[in-house]
Amino acid sequence: MALQVGYDYARSAFNCPLDIRVEKREKMGNKILLKGNEATALGAVYGGATFCAWYPITPSTSGAKAFDKYAHKLRTDEVTGKKKFAIVQAEDELAAIGMVIGAGWNGYRAFISTSGAGVSLINEFIGLAYFAEIPVFIVNVQRGGLSTGMPTRTQQGDIMS
């Protein structure tokens, strides 16, 4: 009944069909519009990253997926088709950071894509990389609060991590 009341009101109050049109515009020029995780993935590719290890955790999963997409486009040999990168979905965050540290120790530009709870889990390995002076890149995609986050409220709970 509520749907019918709304429909009847719209028909009586507005010219139907509405004279609203969508048209293509060239307002962007040479700019691109990206999500933050896509921009991070492009930065990793153009920054020379050749290895990514990750464990699925919201909201960082799309960053690893974007790296995979852009690396396939930009890090695959056009002649041979050989991939010049590796991406591993690990069994947990500890395995992922361990792989990243191992890759960094062997001279690769490597990173992990994770979020607050993942950063909390990998702190000891972060300490190992620090004291052993092994370069790693940690992408901490923030969400409200640590652990499972706060889905209905925004904040920067990971900022002190």
NUSETOR-432526 format. One line per field, with one value per residue (C-alpha): residue in one letter; z, y, x. Coordinates in steps of 0.001 Angstrom, whole numbers, plus 524288, in hexadecimal, padded with zeros to 5 digits. Each point is the difference from the previous one (the first is absolute). Example, Ala and Ser with C-alpha at 12.3 -4.5 7.8 and 13.67 -1.06 7.14 Angstrom:
2
rest (a, s);
w (81E78, 7FD6C);
v (7EE6C, 80D70);
u (8300C, 8055A);
END
This chain:
161
rest (m, a, l, q, v, g, y, d, y, a, r, s, a, f, n, c, p, l, d, i, r, v, e, k, r, e, k, m, g, n, k, i, l, l, k, g, n, e, a, t, a, l, g, a, v, y, g, g, a, t, f, c, a, w, y, p, i, t, p, s, t, s, g, a, k, a, f, d, k, y, a, h, k, l, r, t, d, e, v, t, g, k, k, k, f, a, i, v, q, a, e, d, e, l, a, a, i, g, m, v, i, g, a, g, w, n, g, y, r, a, f, i, s, t, s, g, a, g, v, s, l, i, n, e, f, i, g, l, a, y, f, a, e, i, p, v, f, i, v, n, v, q, r, g, g, l, s, t, g, m, p, t, r, t, q, q, g, d, i, m, s);
w (80000, 80358, 7F2C4, 7F92A, 807DC, 7FC5C, 7F1C5, 7FF56, 8067A, 7F66F, 7F454, 804C5, 804A2, 7F514, 7F145, 7FC4D, 7FA6F, 806F4, 7F702, 80607, 7F681, 801F1, 7F61D, 7FE98, 803C8, 7FE71, 80CF5, 804A1, 7F5A1, 8021C, 80E0A, 8049D, 80ABF, 808B1, 80CE7, 80A37, 7FF02, 7F136, 8014B, 809EC, 7F6E0, 7F498, 808E2, 803BF, 7F1CC, 7FBAC, 80C4A, 7FBAD, 80863, 7FABB, 80B65, 807EE, 80AAC, 806A6, 80776, 7FD02, 809D1, 7FE06, 7FB13, 7FA9E, 7F71D, 7F482, 800CF, 7FDC0, 7F552, 7F966, 800B4, 7F963, 7F54B, 7FD66, 8011B, 7F5BF, 7F6F3, 80330, 804CD, 7F5BB, 7F528, 7F357, 7F7D9, 80895, 80869, 80BF5, 80C65, 806E3, 80D11, 80A22, 80895, 80AA6, 807E4, 80C8F, 80A2D, 80A02, 8025A, 806AC, 7F41E, 7F720, 80756, 80106, 7F13B, 7FE3D, 8093C, 7F8D5, 7F2F1, 80536, 80586, 7F265, 7F9A0, 7FB06, 80221, 8079D, 8074F, 80806, 7FF05, 80CF2, 8099C, 80E87, 8051C, 7F6B5, 80462, 80E0B, 7FCA0, 7F8B4, 809F5, 803E9, 7F1D4, 7FDEE, 80B24, 7F96E, 7F335, 80745, 807C8, 7F485, 7F75F, 7F5C4, 7F78B, 7FF9B, 7FC39, 80855, 7FA9D, 80B8D, 7FA58, 80B4F, 804FE, 80BDC, 80C18, 80127, 7FE7A, 7F925, 7FF4B, 801CA, 7F3AD, 802A7, 804D8, 7FA13, 80729, 7FECE, 80A38, 7F955, 7FF55, 80C16, 7FAF4);
v (80000, 80958, 7FD5F, 80352, 80C9A, 80425, 7FC87, 8078B, 80BE3, 80003, 7FEF9, 80B76, 808DA, 7FE49, 80010, 7F1CD, 7FB8D, 80921, 808D8, 7FC3F, 7FAFF, 7FA24, 803C8, 7FD88, 80B8D, 80238, 806C4, 7F733, 803D5, 7F7F5, 7FC5A, 7F29A, 7FC23, 7F4C7, 7F9BB, 800C9, 7F195, 800F2, 80BEC, 7F8B3, 7F455, 808B0, 8069A, 7F2B3, 7FBD2, 80CBB, 7FFFE, 7F334, 7F630, 7F248, 7F831, 800FC, 7F6CF, 801CD, 7F976, 803FB, 80A3D, 80B2A, 80A79, 7FCBA, 7F4A0, 808E2, 805B7, 7F2C8, 7FD09, 80D08, 7FD38, 7F2FD, 806C5, 80AC7, 7F6FB, 7F708, 80BC6, 806BC, 7F53D, 7F58C, 7FEAF, 80340, 7F6BA, 7F3EC, 80204, 7FD38, 80670, 8088E, 80014, 7F6D2, 80125, 7F636, 7FE9E, 7FA86, 7F7A1, 80B0B, 80D4D, 7FA1D, 7F7CC, 80BBA, 80917, 7F4EA, 7FEA6, 80EAB, 80082, 7F49D, 806A1, 80CE7, 7F8DD, 7FA98, 80D54, 80083, 80B9C, 7F932, 8041C, 7FAE3, 8052E, 7FEFB, 80757, 80314, 7F242, 7FAF4, 80A73, 7FC02, 7F1EB, 80301, 8090A, 7F662, 7FDC4, 80EBB, 8008A, 7F56D, 80787, 80C69, 7FA2C, 7F808, 80C26, 7F8EE, 80924, 7FCED, 80823, 7FE6C, 80500, 80200, 802EC, 806BE, 7FDB0, 804D2, 7F9B2, 7F481, 7F1B9, 7FEF6, 80EAD, 807D4, 7FE96, 80B2A, 80A5B, 80632, 80327, 7FE19, 7F56A, 7FA18, 80CC6, 7FD75, 7F27D);
u (80000, 80B3C, 8061A, 7F340, 7FE6E, 80DCD, 7FDDB, 7F336, 8063C, 80B6B, 7F6C6, 7F7D6, 80B1C, 809FE, 80023, 801C6, 808BE, 8097D, 8079E, 80CFB, 80A2D, 80D6E, 80A31, 80E74, 8088F, 80E86, 8029D, 80B16, 809EB, 80C46, 7FC7C, 7FBDE, 7F69F, 80479, 7FCD2, 80ABB, 80390, 80139, 808D0, 80863, 80107, 8042B, 809E1, 80567, 80148, 80651, 80860, 8060A, 7F8A8, 8013E, 7FA81, 7F387, 7FB81, 7F303, 7F527, 7F203, 7FBA8, 7F691, 80258, 80D86, 7FC6F, 7FCCC, 80DCD, 8065B, 7F629, 80308, 80E9F, 7FD69, 7F811, 809EB, 80BBD, 7FA0C, 7FEE0, 80CDA, 8092C, 7FDEA, 80A07, 7F8F6, 80842, 800E6, 7F3F0, 80861, 7FB30, 80A10, 7F90B, 7FA72, 7F40E, 7FCF8, 7F39A, 8058C, 7F944, 800B0, 8062D, 80BF3, 80346, 7FDBA, 80951, 809E9, 7FFD4, 80141, 80BA7, 8064B, 7FDEF, 80568, 80BD4, 80286, 7FF76, 7F20F, 7F72E, 7F560, 7F3E5, 7F4BE, 7F23B, 7F8C1, 7F789, 7FF7C, 7FE3A, 80A75, 80995, 7FD6C, 80362, 80CAF, 8065A, 80AA8, 803B8, 80037, 809DB, 80829, 80041, 803A8, 80B39, 80528, 7FEDE, 7F7F6, 7F7EF, 7F182, 7F456, 7F3D4, 7F329, 7F6DC, 7F2AD, 7F94B, 7F276, 7F8D1, 805EA, 80931, 7FC40, 7F2D4, 7FE2D, 7F3C1, 7F7CF, 7F68E, 80968, 80C14, 80C97, 80E9F, 801B2, 80BF3, 80771, 80852, 803E0);
END
